Amino acid sequence: MRVDSLIQSLKVLIRIDSVIADLKFRARLSQIALLAVALVIGAFGLIMLGIAGFQFLKDLWGPVIAALVVAAASFFLALLLVLIAGAQKPGKELQLALELHATALDALITEAKSATGDLTLAGNLLRGRFDSSLIGLVGPLATLLLRALRRKGTSTVEKA
């Protein structure tokens, strides 16, 4: 039946959405790990270059300019690592998963349209049969109701 196919398409769509979310999560996790490493390296580089560079440049340019040059070099290295981490993109698996998602969504829409037509047809068939059955039942039900009312009417008159 088309409803079964519709449910199957919906299950596939949900599974593919799960795969897409997992791939995006892994990509973000990789970026966060690289950013953490960049932070540690930047901090370590800032400390080590700061100490070495400051000691070297202090005698040439004085303590203030030496400190500024060392700080700028450390921040440049950290910025470079942050840019590299930001350039990380998910692999080809995500592209494949997105294509499968689009295909599953199209199939789900197609199945939903055809299932809607089938359900409408089935509803019309049932409604037509139910309506004709109801008309056939109205006469006997009315007769039973009138008999029951007459009996109650006669029994209340007899008691009075």
Contact map, one row per residue, 1 for C-alpha under 8 A:
1111100000000000000000000000000000000000000000000000000000000000000000000000000000000000000000000000000000000000000000000000000000000000000000000000000000000000
1111110000000000000000000000000000000000000000000000000000000000000000000000000000000000000000000000000000000010011001000000000000000000000000000000000000000000
1111111000000000000000000000000000000000000000000000000000000000000000000000000000000000000000000000000000000011001000000000000000000000000000000000000000000000
1111111100000000000000000000000000000000000000000000000000000000000000000000000000000000000000000000000000000000000000000000000000000000000000000000000000000000
1111111110000000000000000000000000000000000000000000000000000000000000000000000000000000000000000000000000000010000000000000000000000000000000000000000000000000
0111111111000000000000000000000000000000000000000000000000000000000000000000000000000000000000000000000000010011001000000000000000000000000000000000000000000000
0011111111100000000000000000000000000000000000000000000000000000000000000000000000000000000000000000000000000000000000000000000000000000000000000000000000000000
0001111111110000000000000000000000000000000000000000000000000000000000000000000000000000000000000000000000000000000000000000000000000000000000000000000000000000
0000111111111000000000000000000000000000000000000000000000000000000000000000000000000000000000000000000110110010000000000000000000000000000000000000000000000000
0000011111111100000000000000000000000000000000000000000000000000000000000000000000000000000000000000000100010000000000000000000000000000000000000000000000000000
0000001111111110000000000000000000000000000000000000000000000000000000000000000000000000000000000000000000000000000000000000000000000000000000000000000000000000
0000000111111111000000000000000000000000000000000000000000000000000000000000000000000000000000000000000100000000000000000000000000000000000000000000000000000000
0000000011111111100000000000000000000000000000000000000000000000000000000000000000000000000000000000100110010000000000000000000000000000000000000000000000000000
0000000001111111110000000000000000000000000000000000000000000000000000000000000000000000000000000000000000000000000000000000000000000000000000000000000000000000
0000000000111111111000000000000000000000000000000000000000000000000000000000000000000000000000000000000000000000000000000000000000000000000000000000000000000000
0000000000011111111100000000000000000000000000000000000000000000000000000000000000000000000000001001100000000000000000000000000000000000000000000000000000000000
0000000000001111111110000000000000000000000000000000000000000000000000000000000000000000000000000000100000000000000000000000000000000000000000000000000000000000
0000000000000111111111000000000000000000000000000000000000000000000000000000000000000000000000000000000000000000000000000000000000000000000000000000000000000000
0000000000000011111111100000000000000000000000000000000000000000000000000000000000000000000000001000000000000000000000000000000000000000000000000000000000000000
0000000000000001111111110000000000000000000000000000000000000000000000000000000000000000000001001100000000000000000000000000000000000000000000000000000000000000
0000000000000000111111111000000000000000000000000000000000000000000000000000000000000000000000000000000000000000000000000000000000000000000000000000000000000000
0000000000000000011111111100000000000000000000000000000000000000000000000000000000000000000000000000000000000000000000000000000000000000000000000000000000000000
0000000000000000001111111110000000000000000000000000000000000000000000000000000000000000010011000000000000000000000000000000000000000000000000000000000000000000
0000000000000000000111111111000000000000000000000000000000000000000000000000000000000000010001000000000000000000000000000000000000000000000000000000000000000000
0000000000000000000011111111100000000000000000000000000000000000000000000000000000000000000000000000000000000000000000000000000000000000000000000000000000000000
0000000000000000000001111111110000000000000000000000000000000000000000000000000000000000000000000000000000000000000000000000000000000000000000000000000000000000
0000000000000000000000111111111000000000000000000000000000000000000000000000000000000001110000000000000000000000000000000000000000000000000000000000000000000000
0000000000000000000000011111111100000000000000000000000000000000000000000000000000000000000000000000000000000000000000000000000000000000000000000000000000000000
0000000000000000000000001111111110000000000000000000000000000000000000000000000000000000000000000000000000000000000000000000000000000000000000000000000000000000
0000000000000000000000000111111111000000000000000000000000000000000000000000000000000000000000000000000000000000000000000000000000000000000000000000000000000000
0000000000000000000000000011111111100000000000000000000000000000000000000000000000001101000000000000000000000000000000000000000000000000000000000000000000000000
0000000000000000000000000001111111110000000000000000000000000000000000000000000000001000000000000000000000000000000000000000000000000000000000000000000000000000
0000000000000000000000000000111111111000000000000000000000000000000000000000000000000000000000000000000000000000000000000000000000000000000000000000000000000000
0000000000000000000000000000011111111100000000000000000000000000000000000000000011001000000000000000000000000000000000000000000000000000000000000000000000000000
0000000000000000000000000000001111111110000000000000000000000000000000000000000011001000000000000000000000000000000000000000000000000000000000000000000000000000
0000000000000000000000000000000111111111000000000000000000000000000000000000000000000000000000000000000000000000000000000000000000000000000000000000000000000000
0000000000000000000000000000000011111111100000000000000000000000000000000000000000000000000000000000000000000000000000000000000000000000000000000000000000000000
0000000000000000000000000000000001111111110000000000000000000000000000000000010011000000000000000000000000000000000000000000000000000000000000000000000000000000
0000000000000000000000000000000000111111111000000000000000000000000000000000010000000000000000000000000000000000000000000000000000000000000000000000000000000000
0000000000000000000000000000000000011111111100000000000000000000000000000000000000000000000000000000000000000000000000000000000000000000000000000000000000000000
0000000000000000000000000000000000001111111110000000000000000000000000000000010000000000000000000000000000000000000000000000000000000000000000000000000000000000
0000000000000000000000000000000000000111111111000000000000000000000000000110110000000000000000000000000000000000000000000000000000000000000000000000000000000000
0000000000000000000000000000000000000011111111100000000000000000000000000100000000000000000000000000000000000000000000000000000000000000000000000000000000000000
0000000000000000000000000000000000000001111111110000000000000000000000000000000000000000000000000000000000000000000000000000000000000000000000000000000000000000
0000000000000000000000000000000000000000111111111100000000000000000000000100000000000000000000000000000000000000000000000000000000000000000000000000000000000000
0000000000000000000000000000000000000000011111111100000000000000000001100110000000000000000000000000000000000000000000000000000000000000000000000000000000000000
0000000000000000000000000000000000000000001111111110000000000000000000000000000000000000000000000000000000000000000000000000000000000000000000000000000000000000
0000000000000000000000000000000000000000000111111111000000000000000000000000000000000000000000000000000000000000000000000000000000000000000000000000000000000000
0000000000000000000000000000000000000000000011111111110000000000000001000100000000000000000000000000000000000000000000000000000000000000000000000000000000000000
0000000000000000000000000000000000000000000011111111110000000000001001100100000000000000000000000000000000000000000000000000000000000000000000000000000000000000
0000000000000000000000000000000000000000000000111111111000000000000000000000000000000000000000000000000000000000000000000000000000000000000000000000000000000000
0000000000000000000000000000000000000000000000011111111100000000000000000000000000000000000000000000000000000000000000000000000000000000000000000000000000000000
0000000000000000000000000000000000000000000000001111111110000000011001000000000000000000000000000000000000000000000000000000000000000000000000000000000000000000
0000000000000000000000000000000000000000000000001111111111000010011001000000000000000000000000000000000000000000000000000000000000000000000000000000000000000000
0000000000000000000000000000000000000000000000000011111111100000000000000000000000000000000000000000000000000000000000000000000000000000000000000000000000000000
0000000000000000000000000000000000000000000000000001111111110000000000000000000000000000000000000000000000000000000000000000000000000000000000000000000000000000
0000000000000000000000000000000000000000000000000000111111111110010000000000000000000000000000000000000000000000000000000000000000000000000000000000000000000000
0000000000000000000000000000000000000000000000000000011111111111111000000000000000000000000000000000000000000000000000000000000000000000000000000000000000000000
0000000000000000000000000000000000000000000000000000001111111110000000000000000000000000000000000000000000000000000000000000000000000000000000000000000000000000
0000000000000000000000000000000000000000000000000000000111111100000000000000000000000000000000000000000000000000000000000000000000000000000000000000000000000000
0000000000000000000000000000000000000000000000000000000011111111110000000000000000000000000000000000000000000000000000000000000000000000000000000000000000000000
0000000000000000000000000000000000000000000000000000000011111111110000000000000000000000000000000000000000000000000000000000000000000000000000000000000000000000
0000000000000000000000000000000000000000000000000000010011101111111000000000000000000000000000000000000000000000000000000000000000000000000000000000000000000000
0000000000000000000000000000000000000000000000000000000001001111111100000000000000000000000000000000000000000000000000000000000000000000000000000000000000000000
0000000000000000000000000000000000000000000000000000000001001111111110000000000000000000000000000000000000000000000000000000000000000000000000000000000000000000
0000000000000000000000000000000000000000000000000000110011001111111111000000000000000000000000000000000000000000000000000000000000000000000000000000000000000000
0000000000000000000000000000000000000000000000000100110001000011111111100000000000000000000000000000000000000000000000000000000000000000000000000000000000000000
0000000000000000000000000000000000000000000000000000000000000001111111110000000000000000000000000000000000000000000000000000000000000000000000000000000000000000
0000000000000000000000000000000000000000000000000000000000000000111111111000000000000000000000000000000000000000000000000000000000000000000000000000000000000000
0000000000000000000000000000000000000000000001001100110000000000011111111100000000000000000000000000000000000000000000000000000000000000000000000000000000000000
0000000000000000000000000000000000000000000001000100000000000000001111111110000000000000000000000000000000000000000000000000000000000000000000000000000000000000
0000000000000000000000000000000000000000000000000000000000000000000111111111000000000000000000000000000000000000000000000000000000000000000000000000000000000000
0000000000000000000000000000000000000000000000000000000000000000000011111111100000000000000000000000000000000000000000000000000000000000000000000000000000000000
0000000000000000000000000000000000000000011011001100000000000000000001111111110000000000000000000000000000000000000000000000000000000000000000000000000000000000
0000000000000000000000000000000000000000010001000000000000000000000000111111111000000000000000000000000000000000000000000000000000000000000000000000000000000000
0000000000000000000000000000000000000000000000000000000000000000000000011111111100000000000000000000000000000000000000000000000000000000000000000000000000000000
0000000000000000000000000000000000000000010000000000000000000000000000001111111110000000000000000000000000000000000000000000000000000000000000000000000000000000
0000000000000000000000000000000000000110110000000000000000000000000000000111111111000000000000000000000000000000000000000000000000000000000000000000000000000000
0000000000000000000000000000000000000000000000000000000000000000000000000011111111100000000000000000000000000000000000000000000000000000000000000000000000000000
0000000000000000000000000000000000000000000000000000000000000000000000000001111111110000000000000000000000000000000000000000000000000000000000000000000000000000
0000000000000000000000000000000001100100000000000000000000000000000000000000111111111000000000000000000000000000000000000000000000000000000000000000000000000000
0000000000000000000000000000000001100100000000000000000000000000000000000000011111111100000000000000000000000000000000000000000000000000000000000000000000000000
0000000000000000000000000000000000000000000000000000000000000000000000000000001111111110000000000000000000000000000000000000000000000000000000000000000000000000
0000000000000000000000000000000000000000000000000000000000000000000000000000000111111111000000000000000000000000000000000000000000000000000000000000000000000000
0000000000000000000000000000001101100000000000000000000000000000000000000000000011111111000000000000000000000000000000000000000000000000000000000000000000000000
0000000000000000000000000000001000000000000000000000000000000000000000000000000001111111000000000000000000000000000000000000000000000000000000000000000000000000
0000000000000000000000000000000000000000000000000000000000000000000000000000000000111111100000000000000000000000000000000000000000000000000000000000000000000000
0000000000000000000000000010001000000000000000000000000000000000000000000000000000011111110000000000000000000000000000000000000000000000000000000000000000000000
0000000000000000000000000010000000000000000000000000000000000000000000000000000000000011111000000000000000000000000000000000000000000000000000000000000000000000
0000000000000000000000110010000000000000000000000000000000000000000000000000000000000001111111000000000000000000000000000000000000000000000000000000000000000000
0000000000000000000000000000000000000000000000000000000000000000000000000000000000000000111111100000000000000000000000000000000000000000000000000000000000000000
0000000000000000000000000000000000000000000000000000000000000000000000000000000000000000011111110000000000000000000000000000000000000000000000000000000000000000
0000000000000000000000100000000000000000000000000000000000000000000000000000000000000000011111111000000000000000000000000000000000000000000000000000000000000000
0000000000000000000100110000000000000000000000000000000000000000000000000000000000000000011111111100000000000000000000000000000000000000000000000000000000000000
0000000000000000000000000000000000000000000000000000000000000000000000000000000000000000001111111110000000000000000000000000000000000000000000000000000000000000
0000000000000000000000000000000000000000000000000000000000000000000000000000000000000000000111111111000000000000000000000000000000000000000000000000000000000000
0000000000000001001100000000000000000000000000000000000000000000000000000000000000000000000011111111100000000000000000000000000000000000000000000000000000000000
0000000000000000000100000000000000000000000000000000000000000000000000000000000000000000000001111111110000000000000000000000000000000000000000000000000000000000
0000000000000000000000000000000000000000000000000000000000000000000000000000000000000000000000111111111000000000000000000000000000000000000000000000000000000000
0000000000000001000000000000000000000000000000000000000000000000000000000000000000000000000000011111111100000000000000000000000000000000000000000000000000000000
0000000000001001100000000000000000000000000000000000000000000000000000000000000000000000000000001111111110000000000000000000000000000000000000000000000000000000
0000000000000000000000000000000000000000000000000000000000000000000000000000000000000000000000000111111111000000000000000000000000000000000000000000000000000000
0000000000000000000000000000000000000000000000000000000000000000000000000000000000000000000000000011111111100000000000000000000000000000000000000000000000000000
0000000011011000000000000000000000000000000000000000000000000000000000000000000000000000000000000001111111110000000000000000000000000000000000000000000000000000
0000000010001000000000000000000000000000000000000000000000000000000000000000000000000000000000000000111111111000000000000000000000000000000000000000000000000000
0000000000000000000000000000000000000000000000000000000000000000000000000000000000000000000000000000011111111100000000000000000000000000000000000000000000000000
0000000010000000000000000000000000000000000000000000000000000000000000000000000000000000000000000000001111111110000000000000000000000000000000000000000000000000
0000010011001000000000000000000000000000000000000000000000000000000000000000000000000000000000000000000111111111000000000000000000000000000000000000000000000000
0000000000000000000000000000000000000000000000000000000000000000000000000000000000000000000000000000000011111111100000000000000000000000000000000000000000000000
0000000000000000000000000000000000000000000000000000000000000000000000000000000000000000000000000000000001111111110000000000000000000000000000000000000000000000
0110110010000000000000000000000000000000000000000000000000000000000000000000000000000000000000000000000000111111111000000000000000000000000000000000000000000000
0010010000000000000000000000000000000000000000000000000000000000000000000000000000000000000000000000000000011111111100000000000000000000000000000000000000000000
0000000000000000000000000000000000000000000000000000000000000000000000000000000000000000000000000000000000001111111110000000000000000000000000000000000000000000
0100000000000000000000000000000000000000000000000000000000000000000000000000000000000000000000000000000000000111111111000000000000000000000000000000000000000000
0110010000000000000000000000000000000000000000000000000000000000000000000000000000000000000000000000000000000011111111100000000000000000000000000000000000000000
0000000000000000000000000000000000000000000000000000000000000000000000000000000000000000000000000000000000000001111111110000000000000000000000000000000000000000
0000000000000000000000000000000000000000000000000000000000000000000000000000000000000000000000000000000000000000111111111000000000000000000000000000000000000000
0100000000000000000000000000000000000000000000000000000000000000000000000000000000000000000000000000000000000000011111111100000000000000000000000000000000000000
0000000000000000000000000000000000000000000000000000000000000000000000000000000000000000000000000000000000000000001111111110000000000000000000000000000000000000
0000000000000000000000000000000000000000000000000000000000000000000000000000000000000000000000000000000000000000000111111111000000000000000000000000000000000000
0000000000000000000000000000000000000000000000000000000000000000000000000000000000000000000000000000000000000000000011111111100000000000000000000000000000000000
0000000000000000000000000000000000000000000000000000000000000000000000000000000000000000000000000000000000000000000001111111110000000000000000000000000000000000
0000000000000000000000000000000000000000000000000000000000000000000000000000000000000000000000000000000000000000000000111111111000000000000000000000000000000000
0000000000000000000000000000000000000000000000000000000000000000000000000000000000000000000000000000000000000000000000011111111100000000000000000000000000000000
0000000000000000000000000000000000000000000000000000000000000000000000000000000000000000000000000000000000000000000000001111111110000000000000000000000000000000
0000000000000000000000000000000000000000000000000000000000000000000000000000000000000000000000000000000000000000000000000111111111000000000000000000000000000000
0000000000000000000000000000000000000000000000000000000000000000000000000000000000000000000000000000000000000000000000000011111111100000000000000000000000000000
0000000000000000000000000000000000000000000000000000000000000000000000000000000000000000000000000000000000000000000000000001111111110000000000000000000000000000
0000000000000000000000000000000000000000000000000000000000000000000000000000000000000000000000000000000000000000000000000000111111111000000000000000000000000000
0000000000000000000000000000000000000000000000000000000000000000000000000000000000000000000000000000000000000000000000000000011111111100000000000000000000000000
0000000000000000000000000000000000000000000000000000000000000000000000000000000000000000000000000000000000000000000000000000001111111110000000000000000000000000
0000000000000000000000000000000000000000000000000000000000000000000000000000000000000000000000000000000000000000000000000000000111111111000000000000000000000000
0000000000000000000000000000000000000000000000000000000000000000000000000000000000000000000000000000000000000000000000000000000011111111100000000000000000000000
0000000000000000000000000000000000000000000000000000000000000000000000000000000000000000000000000000000000000000000000000000000001111111110000000000000000000000
0000000000000000000000000000000000000000000000000000000000000000000000000000000000000000000000000000000000000000000000000000000000111111111000000000000000000000
0000000000000000000000000000000000000000000000000000000000000000000000000000000000000000000000000000000000000000000000000000000000011111111100000000000000000000
0000000000000000000000000000000000000000000000000000000000000000000000000000000000000000000000000000000000000000000000000000000000001111111110000000000000000000
0000000000000000000000000000000000000000000000000000000000000000000000000000000000000000000000000000000000000000000000000000000000000111111111000000000000000000
0000000000000000000000000000000000000000000000000000000000000000000000000000000000000000000000000000000000000000000000000000000000000011111111100000000000000000
0000000000000000000000000000000000000000000000000000000000000000000000000000000000000000000000000000000000000000000000000000000000000001111111110000000000000000
0000000000000000000000000000000000000000000000000000000000000000000000000000000000000000000000000000000000000000000000000000000000000000111111111000000000000000
0000000000000000000000000000000000000000000000000000000000000000000000000000000000000000000000000000000000000000000000000000000000000000011111111100000000000000
0000000000000000000000000000000000000000000000000000000000000000000000000000000000000000000000000000000000000000000000000000000000000000001111111110000000000000
0000000000000000000000000000000000000000000000000000000000000000000000000000000000000000000000000000000000000000000000000000000000000000000111111111000000000000
0000000000000000000000000000000000000000000000000000000000000000000000000000000000000000000000000000000000000000000000000000000000000000000011111111100000000000
0000000000000000000000000000000000000000000000000000000000000000000000000000000000000000000000000000000000000000000000000000000000000000000001111111110000000000
0000000000000000000000000000000000000000000000000000000000000000000000000000000000000000000000000000000000000000000000000000000000000000000000111111111000000000
0000000000000000000000000000000000000000000000000000000000000000000000000000000000000000000000000000000000000000000000000000000000000000000000011111111100000000
0000000000000000000000000000000000000000000000000000000000000000000000000000000000000000000000000000000000000000000000000000000000000000000000001111111110000000
0000000000000000000000000000000000000000000000000000000000000000000000000000000000000000000000000000000000000000000000000000000000000000000000000111111111000000
0000000000000000000000000000000000000000000000000000000000000000000000000000000000000000000000000000000000000000000000000000000000000000000000000011111111100000
0000000000000000000000000000000000000000000000000000000000000000000000000000000000000000000000000000000000000000000000000000000000000000000000000001111111110000
0000000000000000000000000000000000000000000000000000000000000000000000000000000000000000000000000000000000000000000000000000000000000000000000000000111111111000
0000000000000000000000000000000000000000000000000000000000000000000000000000000000000000000000000000000000000000000000000000000000000000000000000000011111111100
0000000000000000000000000000000000000000000000000000000000000000000000000000000000000000000000000000000000000000000000000000000000000000000000000000001111111110
0000000000000000000000000000000000000000000000000000000000000000000000000000000000000000000000000000000000000000000000000000000000000000000000000000000111111111
0000000000000000000000000000000000000000000000000000000000000000000000000000000000000000000000000000000000000000000000000000000000000000000000000000000011111111
0000000000000000000000000000000000000000000000000000000000000000000000000000000000000000000000000000000000000000000000000000000000000000000000000000000001111111
0000000000000000000000000000000000000000000000000000000000000000000000000000000000000000000000000000000000000000000000000000000000000000000000000000000000111111
0000000000000000000000000000000000000000000000000000000000000000000000000000000000000000000000000000000000000000000000000000000000000000000000000000000000011111
